[in-house]
């Protein structure tokens, strides 16, 4: 009996390439609507929440409905 694949929690909204091995991607958490920036440079990378001008996390309310 085959197991159903779990639904992916994160979706890619946007990716920008800057050069060889350097790129940034905006991700959205489908459960919370929170958006994150993932940045990769060669073998290093980092993930951070996107913030609005007041320092609050960017939340896409429509994605959680």
URTABEL-V626773 format. One record per residue. RES is the residue in one letter. PHI is phi in whole degrees, 0 to 359 (none if undefined). NEAR is the number of other ideal C-beta (glycine too) atoms within 10 Angstrom. Layout:
# URTABEL-V626773
res->{RES/RES}
phi->{PHI/PHI}
near->{NEAR/NEAR}
This chain:
# URTABEL-V626773
res->{X/X/X/X/X/X/X/X/X/X/X/X/X/X/X/X/X/X/X/X/X/X/X/X/X/X/X/X/X/X/X/X/X/X/X/X/X/X/X/X/X/X/X/X/X/X/X/X/X/X/X/X/X/X/X/X/X/X/X/X/X/X/X/X/X}
phi->{none/277/277/288/289/293/293/290/280/251/233/275/264/198/225/231/261/250/170/294/78/234/204/228/227/261/245/235/281/294/281/253/82/292/249/228/251/251/241/231/227/52/253/244/197/203/232/215/289/281/240/276/295/265/88/269/298/282/240/264/298/293/283/263/275}
near->{2/4/5/5/6/6/7/8/11/14/11/11/13/11/11/10/10/11/8/7/11/12/15/15/18/16/19/22/17/15/11/13/16/18/19/17/16/16/15/15/13/9/6/8/12/9/11/9/13/14/12/9/5/5/6/9/13/15/17/14/7/7/16/13/5}
